[in-house]
């Protein structure tokens, strides 16, 4: 994607460029919640506008290019809309920090959750193939945030949105009311196209490690996933689109949906995922970032040292400027949430 195209597109979103009305810094805190009923530890990162006098700093030995934050900075004196963030499979609550930075600079509070058993440093096969658990994670954490005597003073409970990447994109669509057809997804996973999509780099030979009976039991026991407290949903390269085969699976959706994807995504191809969701979800919006943008363009921008390792998830095609893609995506997200919340 050429940089001048990004500049043209940013021109189309003027509300974002000049929307920040104060010189607030970014405050950051870490919370550790536990859903005892499901035995899931849910570490959560919170970013928020702060006027703390402390000096912003970068995390020590942090491998990503993000904005400095004020650790445990004072909370703002007024309420702000909240955006809940769901990471991709095998990622972490920190992997879309670039988006959190942009949202906070535009007046939002952001909360990102580590999905138990589905992070880079804690992998359980069953937690990679029971994505409905992730939506329950988000709802549980939202409840904890709103119960917190300090956080409920800075969160406007009437203005809550959710954003997610990859399987996190599915997560937020499920929270909106999308109902997965597990049989349809299983059938797709047996096709050549499906085998390619389920062969994820984060967990090689995943399906060989899965107890299919346990997955089915988990699916059947899952309660409804729609969370009526969340009013707008932003999905980046959403995955497992082939678990949806009819518009009837989306009849419960009654809030705005925005889908953004990368044209050259080989992990969650646009045809079977983003475009497929858009076709089935009435009134959803779809934007496809053109060029040789791949799936992992929505992850944090790595430091030069990390890029030198050659890791595919941190290195894009030479024609792609990941930072520019983040600026564009962030602008679209801010405009969407400001309009809908």
DAURTA-V437485 format. One record per residue. RES is the residue in one letter. SS is DSSP state (~ for helix, > for strand, _ for the rest). PSI is psi in whole degrees, -180 to 180 (NA if undefined). NEAR is the number of other ideal C-beta (glycine too) atoms within 12 Angstrom. Layout:
# DAURTA-V437485
RES&SS&PSI&NEAR ; RES&SS&PSI&NEAR
This chain:
# DAURTA-V437485
X&_&122&33 ; X&_&143&21 ; X&~&-36&19 ; X&~&-27&12 ; X&~&-38&22 ; X&~&-42&29 ; X&~&-41&18 ; X&~&-44&15 ; X&~&-38&29 ; X&~&-32&26 ; X&~&-28&15 ; X&_&-10&17 ; X&_&58&28 ; X&~&-23&13 ; X&~&-29&21 ; X&~&-43&30 ; X&~&-38&21 ; X&_&23&13 ; X&_&-20&22 ; X&_&126&22 ; X&_&-3&11 ; X&_&171&17 ; X&_&38&11 ; X&_&145&31 ; X&>&179&29 ; X&>&117&40 ; X&>&153&36 ; X&>&134&39 ; X&>&156&30 ; X&>&134&22 ; X&>&151&26 ; X&>&101&19 ; X&>&156&31 ; X&>&122&19 ; X&>&97&26 ; X&_&-29&11 ; X&_&-35&11 ; X&_&2&26 ; X&_&54&14 ; X&>&123&30 ; X&>&128&23 ; X&>&81&39 ; X&>&138&29 ; X&>&132&42 ; X&>&134&38 ; X&>&130&45 ; X&>&144&50 ; X&>&157&43 ; X&>&138&37 ; X&>&147&32 ; X&_&27&20 ; X&_&145&24 ; X&_&-3&11 ; X&_&154&18 ; X&_&127&12 ; X&_&146&25 ; X&>&160&19 ; X&_&154&21 ; X&_&142&21 ; X&_&130&8 ; X&_&29&9 ; X&_&131&21 ; X&_&8&27 ; X&>&154&31 ; X&_&98&24 ; X&_&173&32 ; X&_&146&30 ; X&_&151&22 ; X&>&163&35 ; X&>&106&28 ; X&>&125&24 ; X&_&34&19 ; X&_&159&28 ; X&_&149&21 ; X&_&156&29 ; X&_&162&31 ; X&_&-2&15 ; X&_&170&19 ; X&_&147&23 ; X&>&155&39 ; X&>&150&36 ; X&>&135&43 ; X&>&125&48 ; X&>&134&53 ; X&>&133&52 ; X&>&120&55 ; X&_&170&43 ; X&_&171&48 ; X&_&135&46 ; X&_&15&34 ; X&>&-142&42 ; X&_&173&33 ; X&_&-16&43 ; X&_&-8&34 ; X&_&-12&41 ; X&_&36&46 ; X&~&-30&39 ; X&~&-40&39 ; X&~&-38&48 ; X&~&-43&42 ; X&~&-47&40 ; X&~&-43&38 ; X&~&-44&47 ; X&~&-41&43 ; X&~&-18&34 ; X&_&20&36 ; X&_&13&33 ; X&_&155&46 ; X&>&140&48 ; X&>&136&49 ; X&>&122&48 ; X&>&135&48 ; X&>&138&50 ; X&_&117&37 ; X&_&118&49 ; X&_&129&34 ; X&_&2&29 ; X&>&34&41 ; X&>&169&34 ; X&_&-27&25 ; X&_&7&17 ; X&>&96&23 ; X&>&119&24 ; X&_&127&27 ; X&~&-45&26 ; X&~&-29&27 ; X&~&-11&35 ; X&~&-16&36 ; X&_&15&38 ; X&_&65&41 ; X&_&-18&42 ; X&~&-25&39 ; X&~&-30&38 ; X&~&-40&51 ; X&~&-38&41 ; X&~&-34&34 ; X&~&-49&48 ; X&~&-45&50 ; X&~&-40&36 ; X&~&-47&34 ; X&~&-39&45 ; X&~&-43&37 ; X&~&-43&26 ; X&~&-39&28 ; X&~&-43&37 ; X&~&-21&28 ; X&~&-21&16 ; X&_&127&24 ; X&_&-24&12 ; X&_&-46&20 ; X&~&-33&30 ; X&~&-9&21 ; X&~&-13&20 ; X&_&-6&35 ; X&>&126&36 ; X&>&102&26 ; X&>&-11&25 ; X&>&-12&17 ; X&>&82&25 ; X&>&130&39 ; X&>&173&46 ; X&>&142&55 ; X&>&144&54 ; X&>&155&51 ; X&>&134&51 ; X&_&-118&48 ; X&~&-23&48 ; X&~&-27&48 ; X&~&-44&48 ; X&~&-42&46 ; X&~&-47&48 ; X&~&-30&52 ; X&~&-36&54 ; X&~&-39&47 ; X&~&-28&46 ; X&~&-20&45 ; X&_&1&28 ; X&_&136&44 ; X&_&112&32 ; X&_&141&40 ; X&_&102&22 ; X&~&-36&28 ; X&~&-42&19 ; X&~&-41&24 ; X&~&-40&36 ; X&~&-42&23 ; X&~&-41&15 ; X&~&-37&28 ; X&~&-14&28 ; X&_&-8&18 ; X&_&160&16 ; X&~&-41&12 ; X&~&-43&21 ; X&~&-38&24 ; X&~&-40&17 ; X&~&-41&20 ; X&~&-30&35 ; X&~&-10&35 ; X&_&77&19 ; X&_&143&32 ; X&~&-29&24 ; X&~&-19&33 ; X&~&81&28 ; X&_&142&15 ; X&_&37&15 ; X&~&-50&26 ; X&~&-25&24 ; X&~&-16&14 ; X&~&2&19 ; X&_&137&23 ; X&_&101&16 ; X&~&-36&22 ; X&~&-41&11 ; X&~&-37&18 ; X&~&-45&31 ; X&~&-43&20 ; X&~&-44&14 ; X&~&-43&27 ; X&~&-45&27 ; X&~&-29&15 ; X&~&-12&16 ; X&_&132&24 ; X&_&172&18 ; X&_&142&19 ; X&_&-16&34 ; X&_&134&30 ; X&_&107&35 ; X&_&-9&19 ; X&_&-19&27 ; X&_&130&45 ; X&_&-8&32 ; X&>&146&38 ; X&>&129&49 ; X&>&112&54 ; X&>&123&52 ; X&>&118&55 ; X&_&58&49 ; X&_&144&54 ; X&_&-176&50 ; X&_&40&46 ; X&~&-26&42 ; X&~&5&35 ; X&~&9&37 ; X&_&120&36 ; X&_&-4&24 ; X&_&156&17 ; X&~&-21&20 ; X&~&-24&16 ; X&~&-6&29 ; X&~&12&32 ; X&_&-19&17 ; X&_&-11&22 ; X&_&123&34 ; X&_&19&19 ; X&_&162&34 ; X&>&142&29 ; X&>&130&39 ; X&>&130&38 ; X&>&129&45 ; X&>&140&45 ; X&>&168&43 ; X&>&129&41 ; X&_&-38&28 ; X&_&28&27 ; X&_&120&39 ; X&_&-9&26 ; X&_&-47&38 ; X&_&75&43 ; X&_&141&28 ; X&_&-43&32 ; X&_&-45&21 ; X&_&0&36 ; X&_&-90&42 ; X&~&-51&43 ; X&~&-34&26 ; X&~&-46&37 ; X&~&-47&45 ; X&~&-39&31 ; X&~&-34&21 ; X&~&-20&33 ; X&_&110&36 ; X&_&137&20 ; X&_&9&18 ; X&_&156&31 ; X&>&143&26 ; X&>&132&28 ; X&>&129&32 ; X&>&121&29 ; X&>&120&38 ; X&_&173&24 ; X&_&-154&26 ; X&_&32&22 ; X&_&130&37 ; X&_&-178&33 ; X&~&-45&40 ; X&~&6&38 ; X&~&-19&47 ; X&~&4&48 ; X&_&165&44 ; X&_&152&37 ; X&_&127&34 ; X&>&158&28 ; X&_&158&19 ; X&~&-36&13 ; X&~&-42&15 ; X&~&-38&20 ; X&~&-34&20 ; X&_&-19&12 ; X&_&-17&14 ; X&_&6&11 ; X&_&124&18 ; X&~&-34&19 ; X&~&-14&33 ; X&~&0&25 ; X&_&124&21 ; X&_&172&32 ; X&_&149&21 ; X&_&-23&11 ; X&_&-5&20 ; X&_&131&32 ; X&_&101&25 ; X&~&-40&36 ; X&~&-42&24 ; X&~&-38&29 ; X&~&-40&46 ; X&~&-42&39 ; X&~&-43&31 ; X&~&-51&43 ; X&~&-42&43 ; X&~&-41&41 ; X&~&-43&34 ; X&~&-44&37 ; X&~&-45&48 ; X&~&-46&41 ; X&~&-43&32 ; X&~&-50&38 ; X&~&-34&41 ; X&~&-31&27 ; X&~&-33&22 ; X&~&-15&27 ; X&_&NA&34
